[in-house]
Amino acid sequence: MRILLARYLRSVAYALVAFGQIWVYIPPVAAPPVAAPPDDAPSGGPPPGHPERLCTDVPLSEAEVIWGRQLLGVPGADPHAG
């Protein structure tokens, strides 16, 4: 009796595993196609409209200097610290 019950439970377990593999099947996702950059895109810099500073001939504003010092961890860079 014990052997029959063990066989039955093992068969049920295998059936549940097989059913779960079918039920939870996730099809493989194809990689999105890689688009070539347009010919008018500037090389070596961020794309048009990016907020990063590109003008090297314009001096930094006072706020930008303070932010740069805060990012570098320069002591006394935070004007609001007391």
C-alpha positions in Angstrom: 0.0 0.0 0.0 2.8 2.4 0.9 4.6 1.8 -2.4 1.5 2.4 -4.4 0.9 5.7 -2.6 4.5 6.8 -3.2 4.3 6.0 -6.9 1.0 7.8 -7.1 2.3 10.9 -5.4 5.5 10.9 -7.5 3.4 10.7 -10.7 1.2 13.6 -9.5 4.3 15.6 -8.7 5.7 15.0 -12.1 2.4 15.9 -13.7 2.2 19.2 -11.8 5.8 20.1 -12.8 5.0 19.4 -16.4 1.7 21.4 -16.2 3.6 24.3 -14.5 6.2 24.4 -17.3 3.5 24.6 -19.9 1.4 27.1 -18.0 4.2 29.5 -17.1 6.0 29.3 -20.5 7.6 32.6 -21.5 8.5 32.8 -25.2 12.0 34.1 -26.0 12.1 37.8 -26.8 14.0 38.9 -29.9 16.5 41.7 -29.4 15.3 45.0 -30.7 17.0 46.1 -34.0 19.9 48.4 -33.6 19.4 51.6 -35.5 22.4 53.4 -37.0 22.9 57.0 -35.8 21.7 59.6 -38.3 24.3 61.3 -40.5 23.7 64.7 -39.0 24.4 63.6 -35.4 27.5 65.2 -33.9 30.2 62.8 -33.2 31.9 62.7 -29.8 29.1 64.5 -27.9 25.6 64.0 -26.5 22.6 64.1 -28.8 20.8 67.3 -29.7 18.7 68.7 -26.8 20.8 67.0 -24.2 21.2 69.2 -21.0 24.9 68.6 -20.8 27.1 71.6 -21.3 28.9 71.6 -24.7 30.2 75.2 -24.9 33.7 75.3 -23.6 34.2 79.0 -24.4 31.4 80.2 -22.1 32.4 80.4 -18.4 30.4 78.4 -15.8 27.7 80.2 -13.9 28.0 80.6 -10.1 25.5 77.9 -9.5 27.4 75.5 -11.8 30.7 76.2 -10.0 29.0 75.5 -6.6 27.5 72.2 -7.9 30.9 71.1 -9.3 32.5 71.8 -5.9 29.8 69.8 -4.1 30.2 66.9 -6.5 33.9 66.9 -6.0 33.5 67.1 -2.2 35.5 70.4 -1.8 35.1 71.6 1.8 33.1 74.8 2.2 31.4 74.3 -1.1 27.9 74.3 0.3 26.7 77.9 0.8 23.8 76.7 3.0 25.9 74.7 5.5 26.2 76.5 8.7 
